[in-house]
Amino acid sequence: MFTDLAQKKHRVEERLEAVYRFEHWQSFWTQVFKDWDTSIGNANDLPL
């Protein structure tokens, strides 16, 4: 997942005309928090 983000960042830096919109980051963070249960009180098992 983080490799994909690094590749996207590299592509944007190489081609400055490429514009990243919120939708790109939204799908990234959706994947990060997909299985994260925010109703638990124990924050020691966070996915990050």
ABEGO torsion letter per residue (X at the ends): XAAAAAAAAAAAAABAABBBBAAAAAAAAAAAAAABBAABABAAABAX
